[in-house]
């Protein structure tokens, strides 16, 4: 990654966060928790730009414009909302699980 791409990425992130800060407070709180959850679960799309997070902000902006509360948009179980967003995504947890299984299988096969 060259310096120009890094600078553009930072500009994109700052613009994204400005959109988040413009949301009502309850939306900001839920967005922050969703962001933490997604970073912990690790859908690979998060390393490829802010598309997924930007889509969440789009949804939140629309909900706020329509006067809905954030939990009317996400549902009361925000973790389920997040899981539905990434249900078809490959995650780093998946990779870790696969790597662990392969490592155990190889170790078991070579220990015989």
C-alpha positions in Angstrom: 0.0 0.0 0.0 1.5 3.3 -1.0 1.3 6.6 0.9 -1.4 8.0 -1.4 -3.7 5.1 -0.7 -3.1 5.5 3.0 -4.0 9.2 2.9 -7.1 8.4 0.8 -8.1 5.7 3.3 -7.8 8.2 6.2 -9.9 10.8 4.3 -12.6 8.2 3.6 -12.6 7.1 7.3 -12.8 10.7 8.6 -15.8 11.4 6.3 -17.4 8.1 7.4 -17.0 9.0 11.1 -18.4 12.5 10.4 -21.5 10.8 9.1 -21.7 8.7 12.3 -21.3 11.8 14.5 -24.1 13.5 12.7 -26.5 10.6 13.7 -28.7 10.9 16.8 -27.0 9.8 20.1 -28.8 6.5 20.3 -27.7 5.6 16.8 -24.1 6.6 17.6 -24.1 4.3 20.7 -25.4 1.3 18.8 -23.1 2.0 15.8 -20.1 2.0 18.1 -21.1 -1.3 19.7 -21.8 -2.9 16.2 -18.3 -1.7 15.1 -16.7 -3.3 18.1 -18.6 -6.5 17.6 -17.7 -6.7 13.9 -14.0 -6.0 14.6 -14.1 -8.8 17.2 -15.8 -11.3 14.9 -13.7 -10.2 12.0 -15.5 -10.3 8.7 -12.9 -10.1 6.1 -14.8 -7.2 4.3 -13.7 -4.9 7.1 -10.1 -5.1 5.9 -11.2 -4.1 2.4 -12.5 -0.6 3.0 -15.5 0.7 4.9 -18.3 -0.7 2.6 -20.0 -2.8 5.3 -19.8 0.0 7.9 -20.9 2.6 5.4 -23.9 0.5 4.6 -24.9 0.4 8.3 -24.6 4.2 8.4 -26.8 4.5 5.3 -29.4 2.3 7.0 -29.1 4.4 10.3 -29.4 7.7 8.4 -32.5 6.5 6.7 -34.0 5.3 10.0 -33.2 8.5 11.7 -34.7 10.5 8.9 -37.9 8.5 9.2 -38.0 9.2 12.9 -37.4 5.6 14.0 -35.5 4.7 17.1 -32.3 2.8 16.5 -33.7 -0.5 17.9 -36.6 -0.2 15.5 -34.1 -0.4 12.8 -31.8 -3.2 14.2 -34.3 -5.0 16.4 -33.8 -5.5 20.1 -31.0 -8.1 19.6 -28.2 -6.1 18.0 -25.9 -9.1 17.9 -28.4 -11.0 15.8 -28.6 -8.0 13.5 -24.8 -8.1 13.1 -24.8 -11.8 12.6 -27.4 -11.5 9.8 -25.3 -8.8 8.1 -22.3 -11.1 8.0 -23.9 -14.5 7.8 -22.6 -15.2 4.3 -19.2 -13.5 4.9 -16.0 -15.3 5.6 -14.6 -14.3 8.9 -11.2 -14.5 10.6 -12.8 -16.6 13.3 -13.7 -19.1 10.5 -10.0 -19.1 9.3 -8.8 -19.6 12.9 -11.1 -22.5 13.4 -10.1 -24.1 10.1 -6.4 -23.6 10.9 -6.8 -25.1 14.3 -8.6 -28.1 12.9 -6.0 -28.6 10.2 -3.2 -28.3 12.7 -4.8 -30.8 15.1 -5.4 -33.3 12.2 -1.9 -33.0 11.0 -0.5 -33.4 14.5 -2.7 -36.5 15.0 -1.7 -38.0 11.7 2.1 -37.4 12.3 2.0 -38.7 15.9 1.0 -42.2 14.8 
